[in-house]
Amino acid sequence: MSTAVQRSEPATTVPPHADIVVIGAGFGGIYAHHRFRKLGMSVFGFEQGTDVGGTWYWNRYPGARCDVESVDYCYSFSDDLLDEWQWSERFSTQPEILEYATYVADKFDLRRDIKFETKVVSCRYDEAANLWTVTTDKGDSITCHYLVTTVGCLSVPKDPEFEGLENFKGQWVQTGAWPKEGVDWAGKNVLVIGTGSSAIQTIPEVAKTAGHLTVFQRTANYSVPAYNGPLPEHRREEVFADYPAYLDMLKHTRGGQTFELGTDLRAADFSPEEQRDRLEKAWRYGRWNLQSCFRDITINEDTNQMVREFFAEKLRGIVKDPATAEKLNPKGYPFGTKRLCLDSDYFETFNRPNVDLVDINEEPIVRITESGLQTSEKEYPADLIIFAIGFDAMTGPLVNLGIEGRGGASLTEAWQDGPECYLGIAAPGFPNLFMVNGPSSVSVLSNMILTLEHHVDWVADCIEYMRGNGFDRLEARKDATHEWAAHTEMVANRTLFPKANSWYMGANVEGKPRMFLAYIGGFDNYVARFNEVAAKGFEGFDLNRSKVEQTA
Ligand code: NAP
């Protein structure tokens, strides 16, 4: 989908020092290399995978595709790149997005400072030297002045801790770590555990050729049709005719994207006929229109209930068996407070004769056996089990890095009772560490690529400011960090989101403190806050001249 470029070869050796070390080579990581090089500083990075791509490298499961439109889910930093790359579909597939990441890495020669297949095992800050030392599972060690993590928000898949799994004689896989060599399910007995976004994309694809597919559902999910198809020419035109203006408009939205029915009006501002008309249109337009057609859907219980009833009506119209439709109808949490899924024929798949649904609340899973899965009622034979059980979101990827800040304080321990992360990017006690799209960032509630670019640009500006003003150490202040944590909590508590047991709340991982893990105040407000902080000389951070202090 692009012009040919020469391959960028990866680093084979690790230098003893770099000005900046970047952990991760997903979309945030590769852009960070590109942007930081422009500061005239040395940059080096590590990545666990064999190549770039992050989320889109690991999540190769069938049907994987982005739920943000392709024209929005792409880099904005290079006019050449925008001209050269043509997306083929409205919602890009995982292979096309991975191809794009590869193309970007080649075009800007971004692999040359990245060591792949290498896991960072510790990052220790030395206060006297004002340096971080990063070590890896391959025995590498590198010091750096600034440490930047771009490790993703949903990159640590939950382990399938099911009794007896070790005895299973068939194959089992995880959607979040799908084998690169592919998986063959044609004609086989397949079990899928989980019904989140990943499962909802996997299930219709697997069902097409599986001998039999049984889906094990713990919590039914809201899902709406994506209405994918070729990217319409008019949409391309709308975006690229005046891209700077379009981009500026996106940056003033709450989620880094727009919806046909997005509105600032509440449901009560419309008559019952108008409400119904908007709901019907929202269903026809697909995407997150059903969550955006009234401003107060995730704030007001009555509006939410109206949307839930409308959804149930649509569901009953699709799923032929009333008992199955009832099982698939979400209960116990408000609409939109778990991430709304976008699907291609998910509910329709349950009309197929080779697909069954098991509600594990009625029929709990007892164990995995040698030949399948045993519930309280019966054994389900399986050749292949697909675990689509989610991720240790937001904090998981960071607490796995062995980060130790001032005085050897561990990030894992500092966040034991829940993360406090100033602006979702920095934590007190961890100088010169920038966590791109960290906990309490807008990230997962917005268009990830736009938010990644924003964070990386802001970090680059911050480093430039420090250098220009003779500062070499920056640390988030405790009071500012508490204030941000209180603000993010207050904003979340104004919504219905805390009512759901979602990964946004850390509720999907046993023992994880329950708190809202992202900033729900909108990308527009988030960017405004960052601009304000920068304009006030990086308010909320302590900036020091460590070298001057040491020699004074
Ligand atoms: P998820 O939304 O956390 O869903 C995990 C599913 O597994 C849930 O149905 C969960 O049930 C179930 N589950 C977890 N542990 C279980 C257990 N021990 N036994 C039985 N069921 C269990 O994870 P995901 O589907 O991977 O999606 C995570 C996020 O990734 C999404 O919300 C989205 O932000 C992103 N994503 C995006 C796309 C896209 O762009 N299209 C695609 C995939 C993922 P409970 O609900 O009861 O916990």
Boltz pocket constraint, residues with backbone or C-beta under 6 A from the ligand:
constraints:
  - pocket:
      binder: B
      contacts: [[A, 65], [A, 66], [A, 67], [A, 68], [A, 154], [A, 193], [A, 194], [A, 195], [A, 196], [A, 197], [A, 198], [A, 199], [A, 201], [A, 216], [A, 217], [A, 218], [A, 219], [A, 339], [A, 342], [A, 360], [A, 388], [A, 389], [A, 390], [A, 391], [A, 444], [A, 501], [A, 503], [A, 508]]
      max_distance: 6.0
